[in-house]
Amino acid sequence: MAAQVIETEVQDPLMEYLEDPFLHHLFTQVRKAGAIKGISVDLTHLCNLRCEGCCFFTDDLDQNAAPKDDAEFEALIAQEKARGTNYITAVGGEPTLMLDRLRKLAQNFWMIVVTNGMIKIPYEGFENITISVSLWGDRETDKKLRGGGKLDVFSKALKNYKDDRRVFWYYTTTAGNAHEIERVVEQCVENGNFVIFNFYGDKAGLGGVYDDDRGFADVRHEIDRMIARYPDRILMTSYMNQVFTTGQMYDETWGYDVCPCISENRPENAARFQNGKPYNLHFRAYNPDAKSTRTCCTSEHPDCSTCYQTWSQIGWIMLNMERHLGSKQEFTNWLTTMYMFYLTARAIDFEAGVQVLPEIHRRVNSL
């Protein structure tokens, strides 16, 4: 993700900003970890849920079936290790349906696995991974969107991951349900876990409170309140919140022409590669067949108007360091975004890293 940034020489005005001992500490930790060269892997085409608006099924990504032969999957691992990959985002389908293959990824890469939380990932063999447990709202909202109106996915996942330090909740907020955020975050924190936020794009056309055209101003306000209330548990800064909910970073607007998470081996992306905007030179989004890749991390035919993918937008910030050098505050906003990513990837010591979260939140300003 950040190879181009980490490998650059430290120059003015960075030298001035890094005279601050705290910023120097964060920067040193990131550089010590080195460049993260990541890919996304759909581990399986199967899932035990059918969530309303899930891009995996609305874009028919399940048509690329996972190979039955483990050797084909192991060939992907060998290929990516040879290519220099050191970080995997394991998604699906539901990756916990293939725990043996998930374990093989954990043995070879830094890894974050995105799961619906219905199946508990054991500790043995998965000690050093990050588990991102999806959540789409409080009981009724989550039940409607993910549980077919009947299944209480949230309660099941809370039970599975009680006091599990590997876990953060990947809370996909909906535009018209900002009032749910406080109580949802309370439950996640009381469960002994961390929280990061995502934003619901209404690909299912549900409208009403789920309509992303309403904008996320109220959601942004509530997230900032939660950062202030739980500065030791929220793995997203107010600056990240501002960029993600507005789709604006300086004079740029979020969309395909600035998204950095597009497969580098897809010729369809050639024009994007040549438009002068930075992109992840290493990234590939592998389909469940363990061979083919798709255009970007979420789709074969991306509709960026409904994409609020947090990880892609983090990359947007990370690969635009130079735009954040205008002041110490801007640099702080950039560096803390980098640090949050490295922390969630566990590329830096997690338990030591979370100790500085309150100071990070104290220093960040959404501008």
C-alpha positions in Angstrom: 0.0 0.0 0.0 2.6 2.5 1.0 5.8 1.5 -0.7 6.3 4.7 -2.6 5.9 6.8 0.5 8.0 4.7 3.0 10.9 4.4 0.6 11.2 8.1 -0.1 13.9 10.2 1.6 13.0 12.5 4.5 13.3 16.1 3.2 12.1 19.5 4.2 9.6 20.4 5.4 9.4 16.9 7.0 12.5 17.6 9.0 10.8 20.5 10.7 7.7 18.6 11.5 9.6 15.5 12.7 11.3 17.6 15.4 8.1 17.0 17.3 9.0 13.9 19.4 5.5 12.3 19.1 5.4 12.7 15.3 9.0 11.4 15.1 7.9 8.3 17.1 5.0 7.6 14.8 7.0 8.1 11.6 9.9 5.9 12.9 7.5 3.1 13.7 6.0 3.2 10.3 9.4 3.3 8.5 10.8 0.5 10.7 7.9 -1.7 9.6 8.7 -1.0 5.9 6.6 -0.9 2.9 3.3 -2.8 3.0 2.7 -4.5 -0.3 -0.9 -5.8 -0.1 -3.5 -7.6 -2.2 -7.1 -8.6 -1.7 -8.1 -12.3 -1.9 -11.7 -13.6 -2.0 -11.1 -16.9 -0.2 -14.4 -18.4 -1.3 -17.5 -17.8 -3.4 -19.8 -19.1 -0.7 -21.4 -17.2 2.2 -23.7 -18.1 5.1 -25.6 -14.8 4.7 -27.1 -12.7 1.9 -26.8 -9.1 3.0 -28.8 -6.4 1.3 -26.5 -4.4 -0.9 -23.4 -6.6 -0.5 -21.2 -5.8 -3.5 -20.0 -9.4 -3.7 -23.4 -10.7 -4.8 -24.8 -7.6 -6.5 -21.8 -7.7 -8.8 -22.0 -11.5 -9.3 -18.5 -12.1 -8.0 -19.6 -15.5 -6.6 -19.6 -16.8 -10.2 -15.8 -17.4 -9.9 -15.9 -20.6 -7.8 -13.0 -21.3 -5.4 -10.8 -24.2 -6.5 -11.4 -27.6 -4.9 -7.8 -28.5 -5.1 -5.7 -27.0 -2.3 -2.7 -27.0 -4.7 -4.3 -24.3 -6.8 -4.7 -22.1 -3.8 -1.2 -22.8 -2.6 0.1 -21.8 -6.0 -1.4 -18.4 -5.5 0.4 -18.1 -2.1 3.7 -19.0 -3.7 3.1 -16.6 -6.6 2.4 -13.7 -4.4 5.3 -14.4 -2.0 7.6 -14.4 -5.1 6.0 -11.1 -6.2 6.8 -9.5 -2.8 3.4 -9.4 -1.3 3.5 -9.2 2.5 -0.1 -8.3 3.4 -3.5 -9.9 2.6 -7.0 -8.7 3.0 -9.0 -11.9 3.1 -12.6 -11.5 2.1 -15.2 -13.5 0.2 -17.9 -14.7 0.4 -17.4 -15.7 4.0 -13.7 -16.6 4.6 -14.4 -18.5 7.8 -16.0 -21.2 5.7 -12.5 -22.1 4.6 -10.5 -22.0 7.9 -7.7 -24.3 6.6 -6.9 -21.9 3.7 -7.3 -18.9 5.9 -4.7 -20.4 8.3 -2.3 -20.9 5.3 -2.6 -17.2 4.6 -1.9 -16.3 8.3 1.2 -18.4 8.2 2.7 -16.5 5.3 1.5 -12.8 5.4 0.3 -10.1 7.7 -3.4 -10.4 7.4 -6.8 -8.9 8.0 -9.8 -11.1 7.6 -13.2 -9.5 7.0 -15.9 -11.8 8.5 -19.6 -11.5 9.3 -18.8 -13.0 12.8 -21.1 -16.0 12.6 -18.3 -18.5 12.8 -15.6 -17.9 15.5 -12.0 -17.9 14.3 -10.0 -19.9 16.8 -7.0 -18.4 18.5 -4.4 -21.1 17.7 -2.9 -20.5 14.3 -4.5 -17.1 14.1 -2.7 -15.3 17.0 -1.3 -12.4 15.0 -4.1 -11.6 12.5 -6.6 -8.8 12.6 -10.2 -9.8 12.5 -12.6 -7.2 11.1 -16.1 -8.2 12.1 -18.8 -6.6 9.9 -21.7 -4.8 11.4 -24.4 -2.7 9.7 -26.3 -1.1 12.6 -28.1 -1.8 15.8 -30.2 -4.9 16.3 -33.1 -4.1 14.0 -31.1 -2.4 11.3 -28.5 -5.2 11.2 -31.1 -7.9 11.3 -33.0 -6.3 8.4 -29.9 -5.8 6.2 -27.9 -8.9 7.1 -30.2 -11.4 8.8 -33.1 -11.5 6.5 -35.3 -9.8 9.1 -34.9 -12.8 11.5 -31.3 -13.6 12.3 -29.6 -11.6 15.0 -26.1 -11.6 13.5 -24.8 -8.9 15.9 -25.5 -10.8 19.1 -23.9 -14.0 17.7 -20.8 -12.1 16.7 -20.6 -10.3 20.1 -20.6 -13.7 21.9 -18.0 -15.2 19.5 -15.5 -12.3 20.0 -16.0 -11.3 23.6 -12.8 -9.6 24.9 -10.9 -10.7 21.8 -8.0 -8.2 21.2 -7.6 -9.3 17.6 -11.0 -7.8 16.8 -12.3 -4.5 15.6 -15.9 -4.0 14.4 -16.2 -2.8 10.8 -19.3 -0.8 11.4 -21.0 0.2 8.1 -23.2 3.1 9.1 -26.3 4.0 7.1 -27.0 7.6 6.2 -30.3 7.9 8.0 -29.5 5.9 11.1 -26.9 8.2 12.8 -28.9 8.0 16.0 -27.9 4.3 16.3 -24.2 4.9 16.3 -23.7 5.7 20.0 -25.5 2.6 21.3 -23.8 0.3 18.8 -20.3 1.6 19.6 -21.1 1.3 23.4 -21.9 -2.4 22.9 -18.7 -3.0 20.8 -16.5 -1.3 23.4 -18.3 -3.1 26.3 -17.5 -6.3 24.5 -13.8 -5.5 24.8 -13.2 -4.7 21.1 -12.1 -1.8 18.9 -14.2 0.0 16.2 -13.7 1.5 12.8 -16.4 2.8 10.5 -17.5 2.2 6.9 -20.4 3.8 5.0 -23.4 2.1 3.3 -23.8 2.6 -0.4 -27.4 1.8 -1.3 -26.6 -0.7 -4.1 -29.8 -2.5 -3.3 -31.9 0.6 -3.9 -33.7 0.4 -0.6 -34.0 4.2 -0.3 -35.2 5.9 2.8 -32.8 5.8 5.8 -30.4 3.7 3.6 -30.2 6.1 0.8 -26.6 7.4 0.6 -27.7 10.4 -1.5 -28.9 11.8 1.9 -25.2 12.4 2.7 -23.4 11.5 5.9 -23.2 14.8 7.7 -25.1 13.4 10.7 -23.1 10.2 10.7 -19.9 12.3 10.6 -21.0 14.2 13.7 -21.8 11.1 15.7 -18.5 9.4 14.7 -16.6 12.4 16.0 -18.6 12.2 19.2 -17.6 8.6 19.6 -13.9 9.4 18.9 -14.1 12.0 21.7 -15.8 9.5 24.0 -13.7 6.4 23.3 -10.3 7.8 22.1 -8.6 4.5 23.1 -10.9 2.3 21.1 -11.7 4.1 17.8 -9.2 3.2 15.0 -10.2 6.1 12.8 -9.4 9.8 13.1 -11.7 12.8 12.7 -9.7 13.7 9.5 -10.3 10.3 8.0 -13.9 10.7 9.0 -14.1 14.0 7.2 -12.5 12.7 4.0 -14.6 9.5 3.9 -18.0 11.1 4.6 -17.5 14.0 2.2 -15.6 12.3 -0.6 -13.3 15.3 -0.7 -9.6 15.7 -0.2 -8.3 19.1 -1.0 -9.5 19.8 -4.5 -10.1 16.2 -5.4 -13.4 14.3 -5.4 -13.5 10.5 -4.6 -14.0 8.3 -7.6 -12.3 5.9 -10.1 -9.8 8.5 -11.3 -8.3 8.9 -7.9 -8.9 5.5 -6.3 -5.6 3.7 -5.7 -6.9 0.2 -5.2 -7.2 -1.0 -8.7 -5.6 -4.2 -10.0 -2.3 -3.4 -11.5 -2.5 -6.3 -14.0 -5.8 -5.3 -15.6 -5.3 -3.6 -19.0 -8.8 -1.9 -18.5 -7.1 0.3 -15.9 -4.4 1.6 -18.3 -6.0 5.1 -18.7 -6.2 5.4 -14.9 -2.6 4.4 -14.5 -1.6 7.2 -16.9 -3.7 10.1 -15.5 -1.0 11.3 -13.1 -2.9 10.4 -9.9 -1.0 8.0 -7.5 -2.1 4.4 -7.2 -0.9 1.3 -5.5 1.7 -0.2 -7.8 1.4 -3.7 -6.3 -2.3 -4.2 -5.7 -4.4 -7.0 -7.1 -7.9 -8.0 -6.2 -8.2 -11.8 -6.7 -11.5 -13.5 -7.3 -12.4 -16.7 -5.5 -10.9 -18.9 -8.3 -7.4 -17.9 -7.0 -6.4 -16.9 -10.5 -8.4 -14.1 -12.1 -8.5 -10.6 -10.8 -11.2 -7.9 -11.1 -10.9 -4.2 -11.9 -10.8 -2.9 -8.3 -11.2 -4.2 -4.7 -15.0 -4.3 -4.8 -16.1 -4.9 -8.4 -15.6 -5.9 -12.0 -17.6 -3.0 -13.2 -17.2 -0.4 -10.4 -19.8 2.3 -9.7 -17.8 4.7 -7.6 -20.9 6.8 -6.9 -22.0 4.1 -4.4 -18.6 3.2 -3.2 -17.5 4.4 0.3 -14.9 1.7 0.8 -12.9 2.8 3.9 -9.7 0.9 3.0 -9.5 2.3 -0.5 -10.0 5.8 0.8 -7.3 5.3 3.4 -5.0 4.5 0.5 -6.1 7.7 -1.2 -4.9 9.6 1.8 -1.7 7.5 2.3 -0.5 7.9 -1.3 -0.9 11.7 -1.2 1.7 12.6 1.3 3.0 15.6 -0.6 -0.4 17.2 -0.6 -0.3 17.1 3.2 3.0 18.9 3.7 1.5 22.4 3.7 1.5 22.6 7.5 2.3 20.6 10.6 -1.4 19.9 11.1 -1.8 18.6 7.6 1.2 16.4 8.0 -0.2 15.1 11.3 -3.5 14.2 9.6 -1.6 12.3 7.0 0.9 10.5 9.3 -1.8 9.4 11.8 -3.7 7.9 8.9 -0.6 5.9 7.9 -0.1 4.9 11.5 -3.7 3.7 11.9 -3.4 1.5 8.8 -0.1 0.0 10.0 -1.7 -0.6 13.4 -4.7 -2.4 12.0 -2.4 -4.5 9.8 -0.3 -5.3 12.9 2.8 -4.3 11.0 3.7 -2.5 14.2 3.2 -3.8 17.7 -0.5 -3.6 18.3 -0.6 -3.5 22.1 2.1 -0.8 22.3 0.5 1.1 19.4 -3.0 1.4 20.8 -1.5 3.1 23.9 -0.9 6.3 21.8 -4.5 6.4 20.3 -5.7 9.1 22.7 -2.8 11.4 21.8 -3.4 10.8 18.1 -7.0 11.8 18.5 -6.0 14.8 20.6 -3.7 16.1 17.8 -5.8 15.4 14.7 -8.0 18.1 13.2 -10.4 17.6 10.4 -9.5 21.0 9.0 
